Amino acid sequence: MKTNIKLAWRNLWRNRRRTIIAISSIVFSVLLASWMRSMQEGSYDSMIDNSVKFYSGYLQVQDTAFWEERTIDNGFKASDDLKSKIKKIKDVTLVSDRLESFALAADHLHSKPAMVMGIEPEAEDQITKISQKIKRGRFLKSGDKGVVVAEGLAGYLNLNVGDTLVMISQGYHGISANGLFEIIGIMKHPNPDFNKRMVYMDINEAREFYSASGVSSSLVVMTNNHYKVNHIKKGISQILPRENTVMTWSEMQPELVQLIQSDRGGGIIMLGILYVVIAFGMFSVVMMMVKERKREFGVIHAVGMKKGKLAIVVFMETIMIGLIGCSIGLVISYIFCFYFYNNPLPLTGEMAEAYAQYGMEPYMFFSMKSSLFYNQMILVFIISIFISIFPVTNIHRLKITKAMRA
C-alpha cells in the first residue's frame, strides 16, 4: 500500500500543470458552493433577526392560555426569582417584561382600535430599537406617564407630540379602564400593520391603567442568534411553573418558517443544478488527464504492471487531488465568506428601498455556520470519488495495442 501511495503522489507532480488545473477546479467548486450557501443562510439569519426584533423576541414566557386567547386576564405575575433564573441560563442575553392589551384610542373627533404595549423602556429598546424609529418627540423613559404612538395611528387621529390621547378599554378581570395620556413621541414602525395601531407606554403606567398590579402578558427572552433557542427553551421549561409555557420565535411566527422553508427548497434545487455543473467540470478535467496518459498506461501495462494495481494507483491519484482541492477550497471559502460576513454586500435601487421600508438593513448578509463549509467540502469530495470510477473503468478496458499507438 505504501508503494502505491508513493507512486500516486509522484505521478501527481510529474505533470504539475495538469495536477494544478485539476485541483483548481475542485477549489473553485467548493468556493462557489460555500459562497452560495453562506449567502442564502445569511439572508435567512438576517430575516429572522429583523423579524423577531420587530415584536416577538426569540422566546416568550407566557401563561398557557395567553397565545390562544390574548387577553389581559390571561396574564401572569412574573416573580423576580423566575426572571433571575432565566437570566442565568447559558446564552440568554436579556429578559424583559411586557403587558400587552388593546384599547380604543381617540381624540375629540375620531377613534380607532389600538394595540397597547406596556414595556420596560431601556430593555425593550435593546430588543426592538424603538428609539431609532422615533420621528418626532422622544422615546419613553422609566416612570414616564405619557405614550409613544405609531405614525399611522397618530395621523388618523390627527394628533402630534404634546397632544392628549384618550384611551378606553377593559382592565384586569373586567375593571373599567380609561385615561388621558400625553403623546411624548411619534414613531414609524417597520411593520405596516403595527404602524397603524401601536401605542407604547411604560409597563408600570400600563399596569395602573389596566388595574393589573404586577401582571405581565409575557417575558421576552433574547439571545445572540436563533440557533441557540432550542436549548434555552429546554432550560426555561425545567424551571417554569405548570401554569406557564415558553414559545420560540418559530412557534410564534410559523408563516416566517414556511417562507424560509419554501425559499430554502428553491435554493436546494439551484444548488443541485450547481453541483451538476461542478460534476461535469471536474469530470472533463479527469477525462482530459486520462486521455493524455493513455500511452503512458499502455507502456506501464506492457512492461508488467497489472491493470488492477494500475487502477489502484490512478484511483489514489484522483482521491489525493480531491483531498487537496477540498482542503484548500475549505480554507479559501472560509476566508472569502468571512470577509463578506464582516463587510456585507450593499443593495441598491428598488431592492434597497424595499428593505428600508420594512426596517431591514439594505445589505446582503452572509452566514459563518461551520456546517455550511464542511458540508460543501464533503459533497464535492464525494463527487470526486464517483468521478474517479471513470479512470479505473478506462484502465480495465485498456487495449495495449491501441494504447501504445495513442
Stockholm file with secondary structure:
# STOCKHOLM 1.0

chainA/1-406         MKTNIKLAWRNLWRNRRRTIIAISSIVFSVLLASWMRSMQEGSYDSMIDNSVKFYSGYLQVQDTAFWEERTIDNGFKASDDLKSKIKKIKDVTLVSDRLESFALAADHLHSKPAMVMGIEPEAEDQITKISQKIKRGRFLKSGDKGVVVAEGLAGYLNLNVGDTLVMISQGYHGISANGLFEIIGIMKHPNPDFNKRMVYMDINEAREFYSASGVSSSLVVMTNNHYKVNHIKKGISQILPRENTVMTWSEMQPELVQLIQSDRGGGIIMLGILYVVIAFGMFSVVMMMVKERKREFGVIHAVGMKKGKLAIVVFMETIMIGLIGCSIGLVISYIFCFYFYNNPLPLTGEMAEAYAQYGMEPYMFFSMKSSLFYNQMILVFIISIFISIFPVTNIHRLKITKAMRA
#=GR chainA/1-406 SS CHHHHHHHHHHHHHSHHHHHHHHHHHHHHHHHHHHHHHHHHHHHHHHHHHHHHHTTCSEEEEETTTTTSCCGGGCBCCCHHHHHHHHTSTTEEEEEEEEEEEEEEECSSCEEEEEEEEECHHHHHHHHCGGGGEEEECCCCTTCCSEEEEHHHHHHHTCCTTCEEEEEEECGGGCEEEEEEEEEEEECCSSHHHHTTEEEEEHHHHHHHTTCTTCBSEEEEEESCGGGHHHHHHHHHTTSCTTEEEEEHHHHCHHHHHHHHHHHHHHHHHHHHHHHHHHHHHHHHHHHHHHHTHHHHHHHHHTTCCHHHHHHHHHHHHHHHHHHHHHHHHHHHHHHHHHHHHSCEECCHHHHHHHHHTTCCSEECCCCCHHHHHHHHHHHHHHHHHHTHHHHHHHHTCCHHHHHTC
#=GC SS_cons         CHHHHHHHHHHHHHSHHHHHHHHHHHHHHHHHHHHHHHHHHHHHHHHHHHHHHHTTCSEEEEETTTTTSCCGGGCBCCCHHHHHHHHTSTTEEEEEEEEEEEEEEECSSCEEEEEEEEECHHHHHHHHCGGGGEEEECCCCTTCCSEEEEHHHHHHHTCCTTCEEEEEEECGGGCEEEEEEEEEEEECCSSHHHHTTEEEEEHHHHHHHTTCTTCBSEEEEEESCGGGHHHHHHHHHTTSCTTEEEEEHHHHCHHHHHHHHHHHHHHHHHHHHHHHHHHHHHHHHHHHHHHHTHHHHHHHHHTTCCHHHHHHHHHHHHHHHHHHHHHHHHHHHHHHHHHHHHSCEECCHHHHHHHHHTTCCSEECCCCCHHHHHHHHHHHHHHHHHHTHHHHHHHHTCCHHHHHTC
//
